[in-house]
């Protein structure tokens, strides 16, 4: 008991402040819990909406960037097609000219006198101001043209040049 003699009895320290006379009831706790839950729900809902708006804005920015990039790619791809169209038009014009020359040659070979009409029509297409135009003809065609066309005293817009390399009607 010597050990018990040294032990002191514990006493409750004094507590200052108002005394709670009543305990909160279940109804009070339900109201407080509901208010806390509603407040937490509202805050979470707002935070979720803000995050969704930000994610939507980021996604829209990415979509806009990709649409612009795709537009640039399509423009780039369309340029060669336009270039090819221009080349096709030039080639078709050259082909049409070559076909026309062959048809005229054939016709003039069959009817040599038609070379005069071709020269008149072609020279008639020249602008009024055209000067020093040379019509290159096969020597036989040149002789035929000289014999059929009367020399004009005034200056002509064109002259004939004999080219033995050209075929008849060329």
Buried (B, 14 or more C-beta within 10 A) or exposed (E): EEEEEEEEEEEEEEEEEEEEEEEEEEEEEEEEEEEEEEEEEEEEEEEEEEEEEEEEEEEEEEEEEEEEEEEEEEEEEEEEEEEEEEEEEEEEEEEEEEEEEEEBBEBBBEEBEBBBEBBEEEBEEEEEEEEEEEBEBBEBBBEBBEEEEEEEEEEEBBEBEBBEEBEBBB
